[in-house]
Amino acid sequence: MDNLLTKIVALAKRRGFIFQSSEIYGGFSSSYDFGPLGVEMKNNIKKAWWNEMTKFHENIVGLDAAILMSPKVWQASGHLTAGFADELLECKKCHKRFRPDEIQHPRLSNLTSGVCPECRGELTKPRKFNLMMKTFAGPVEDEASLTYLRAETCQGIYMNFENVLNSMRVKIPFGVVQIGKAFRNEITPKDFIFRIREFEQMEMEWFCRPKEADKFFEYWLNERLKWYENLGIKKENLRQVEVPEKKRAHYAKRQIDIEYKFPFGWKEIEGVHNRGDWDLSNHSKHSGKDLRYVDEETKEKYFPHIVETSVGVERSLFAFLCDAYQEIPGGRTKTTKATKEVEILLKLDKKIAPIKVAVLPLVRNKPELVKKAKEVYRLLKPHFVCQYDEVGSIGRRYRRQDEIATVFCLTADFESLKQDDLTVRDRDTMVQERVKNADLPTHIKKLMCEV
Ligand code: GAP
């Protein structure tokens, strides 16, 4: 579809999913705010991931570590050295910077000749830029108070490896999951929320015996692919890419990127890494604390190997939006007069759709209908994220709700006054059924597979 990216960006703003940060001051590069629908959707994605990991798998516990840590963590993890850096070419005249992978871009093809595609100035040779975001903890901004905003959430998990072992009595193999903010001083943030400087990660670190790491790597890769498919991403829009040694993250012995076919091409949405004993052995070396695991039965002492799955909340949300977006010329309804309009349908999985239920009086100039609809809205509101809407024709309101992926539209019509029921319309099939008001909470829960 042409201009899909432009359409998604416009929909995201128009309907309250995503706004440019600090917009009234002209915006702040690469920062985005999540609006009323965006925050609901983000929370739903995080809940779906957390449930998947902690409820549908065994031996996984959660953690919420601090963003600010000792700078020694980042020294030991290798993030302060060249390992965690982007290679960039800079124009000596206009100082614009380009990643070497942008050389493929037709507009930037001049990069190969060392000439800036923007101003024809001379480009520098590729240089490394570290991505860690610096900050100062305390009143004095000096070397002693320098620290970093975490660049990956998993380091907080390694810091607590022993605490989790001792407090939870878990045995290898086991996993620790965490969802939280991460920060990277990306030099060329771009493609809407694809590459941003402040984002959230959902990471799982699976600690296992070294000889079992390959087996678990395959297992977790498949589990993660299934998660996207179960939440509605089309199989043909997902692929796995084995990352060659030269391009792997500095800690990875093996890395497979799960990629999604975005409107601007195939791009990584999640990394699955075999980190070997990189983290625990380095933290042992730098801290002086022996982080080896002691097998109670065999008395073996070893550094567990780590299989990691790591996905950005915003990046996956972006993929879910792109995959769910549909345009239907003329609209789906044949019963009302065909209009020339293009109907937009956002077919998000019901688990991640921001609004579950919209309650609508058939018309707003009949107080009895409005009263009935408001009663039902109040009845359902404690159970589901609901909207009440009475503005415009009922057809328009259905379209408005379909455009934001609302799973069910409940309408109070004239029959409702006699029968004390409402019609329940399914977003995808548009089929309507009548349900007694008192049964609605249980009925909708059943449809949402929550009972
Ligand atoms: N702990 C491993 C790790 O951080 P990564 O491949 O650097 O691995 C994992 O990042 C995921 O985090 C990516 O697949 C992506 O979904 C998300 N991510 C990374 N950098 C990002 C950025 N600048 N903006 C948005 N999401 C990002």
Residues whose N, C-alpha, C, O or C-beta is under 5 A from the ligand:
A	BS01	GAP	A151 E152 C154 R184 E186 I193 F194 R195 I196 R197 F199 E268 I269 E270 G271 S310 V311 G312 R315
